[in-house]
Amino acid sequence: MDWLDKLSIVVIAGLTLATMGMVTNQEINYRHLANAQAEASGLQQTSQLEIDKNIFQPFDELDRQGRIDQARIKLEEIIKQNPDKSSGYILMARLQVKQGNVGDGVLNYRRAVDMQPDYVDKKTPSFIGREIADVVQKGVTKYSREKQLRPNDQQVAQVLHDVYYLQSRIGGGCE
Amino acid sequence: MKTLVKAIDMSILAGAFLGFGAVFLTYLGNPINSGICVSCFLENIAGALQLHDQLRMSYIRPEILGFVLGAFLMARTTGRFRVRGGSSPLIRFMTGFFIIVGCAVFIGCPIKMFLRLAAGDLTAVAAVLGLVFGIWVGVKYIKKGLALEPPKIMPTAQGYVVPALAIVLLLLLFLAPSFIKTGDTGPAAARAPIPIALGIGLVIGAFSQRSGLCITGGIRNFILARETTLLKGIITAFVGALILTSMLGQFKLGFNGQPGSHLSHGWTFLAMTLVGLGSVLIDGCPFRQLVKAGQGDIDAGIATLGMLTGGALVYTWALRSTSAGPTLQGQVTVLIGLAFTVSVAAAFRKRRGAARA
């Protein structure tokens, strides 16, 4: 090992220490900032839930009163005005399934899951995988039978496709 | 006992660790049917390094680091750490990229293909057929003179680059600095405990280094010369996974509604044809590239970097499939990848009489 090798080792060690120091310093600052951001995000989430509750309140009231047809019309109106709210599609899906319209219910569950995958993620508070799985099961039974009766019906094929899609999403995997 | 140990082929042992280890990892928290998937896990690592912005797919997977470091440690201790490289690096980089696109369109690497099949997912049948067909095409080219440039002996220091990168990633996994992203939902949140995942990765990496276990290599050797050593390892991995999925209640036979799968069988076939042919070109499946990179193969290191780039771009450019099927971009890239691999296979043929001409 000559003097140049020794110098190289000193330079590498110096650069490594300097890098570690800079990263550590940045991390300390980031953690403070992250805590503050988490607090702000928590507050924002709470106020967002409050806003969502207000948006869907007219529908909730009609639904509670059992005025299903009017509730559905109101919900359609709300979804039209707020197409980015995935919860609207979930409410619509529940309503449709309750009315026996499993096909449209499945389509709306699919829309909601595409917008918000947390609905089928067990590790999140939004998880409603069991509810969707129950509807999917009904869909498989009903539309497999319909497929046998009407093998060339494109609508039946599409619903069945959506049912299997949801089944696959509930199953998990790398998606 | 000694006779029994001798009788058990090293590749069978590596296959057993791979099959049982992968399903055991799903039991401990890894994504279902995806206990080990080199392409999915490289996509996760790319996300963790912010090479794509899908937080749900961002996590430094210790299994991948285990494969590289296990192979490195085994190669160092057994005198098999041989640093070679310089064989068509750009071709290998691009092929590595296209292989991951093929995997992303199928939703899984060749290992995951067998794991999906072992869990009863019949959509993987089209993938097996596609992979075997791709390898068969590659073998045809090999028989007609296909060979990339021969590798040369390289300075030893180069062989340490990929293992050193794996160690840096391992440190980043443990230290979790802010610039490393880890998803709390989706596949990223589905993870086995780090020490166990790393340990299983190390064991599989080490035994695969010793045995040369390779999914595409095993099939290629069988088609090319009816040689079954590596194939036995693959069959063992499949049978091991099949036994454990059945025992753990993860086996569900059928085409429809399988986790992380789609019903576009034609695209699955083409995507895995690309993976098969690409793997023959660069001499090994994605898993084998990691193991070879760990044992000092610079060319495999370059292919690994190509695969990591693929892991990032399949998300950034949406070159992949979801449960609804492949995206148009994914389909187009598979076709481009097939054109690329066939072009390379044709261009690198050593034709008889070429020297005289």
Interface residues (C-beta under 8 A of the other chain):
Chain A: V23 Q26 E27 Y30 R31 A34 P117 D118 D121 K123 T124 V136 V140 H161 V163 Y164 Y165 Q167 S168 R169 G171 G172 G173 C174 E175
Chain B: P31 I32 N33 S34 C37 C40 E43 R56 M57 I107 G108 P177 S178 D184 T185 G186 P187 A189 A190 N256 G257 Q258 P259 G260 S261 H262 L263 T322 S323 A324
